Amino acid sequence: MIQFLNAATGTATTAEMLMSFLPMILIIVFMIILIYLPQKRQDKKDAAMRSSIEIGDKVTTIGGIVGIVCAIADKDDTIVIETGSDRTKIRFRRSAISSVEKLDTGKDSKSTPVKK
């Protein structure tokens, strides 16, 4: 009530003006922390996943198509995948890949013999 009367008379001090903007500033900082930073982290993680795609990896596109990578074209940033038993080949942009399952190279620690 006192702030309202001071604002009406035009004698609001700098501290009072700062206190009136403080909740808005805190909301903006909270929104940046809550929304922007986790999204930025996720974008970096997705970019790293898409750049690590290799031939033979099993990929799923954002449209739900599942296939195995058979060719990678670096110059135009596309990937060719084989789908189904009829080995249909489809070309996609890297940005259309939503998940990657790495091919199994057979380097499991369980399969190596133990020396005695």
Residue pairs with C-beta under 8 A, 6 or more apart in sequence:
3 12
3 16
3 20
6 12
6 13
6 16
49 97
49 99
49 100
50 94
50 95
50 97
50 100
51 94
52 100
53 59
53 69
53 72
53 79
53 94
53 97
53 100
54 69
54 72
54 102
54 103
55 69
55 70
55 71
55 72
56 68
56 69
56 103
57 68
57 69
57 100
57 101
57 102
57 103
58 66
58 67
58 68
58 69
58 100
58 101
58 103
59 66
59 67
59 68
59 69
59 79
59 81
59 97
59 99
59 100
59 101
60 66
60 97
60 98
60 99
60 100
61 81
61 92
61 96
61 97
61 98
62 96
62 97
62 98
63 96
65 81
65 83
65 90
65 92
66 83
67 81
67 82
67 83
67 84
67 90
68 81
68 82
69 79
69 80
69 81
70 80
70 81
70 82
70 89
71 79
71 80
72 78
72 79
72 80
73 79
73 80
77 93
77 94
77 95
78 91
78 92
78 93
78 94
79 91
79 92
79 93
79 94
79 97
80 89
80 90
80 91
80 92
81 89
81 90
81 92
82 88
82 89
83 89
83 90
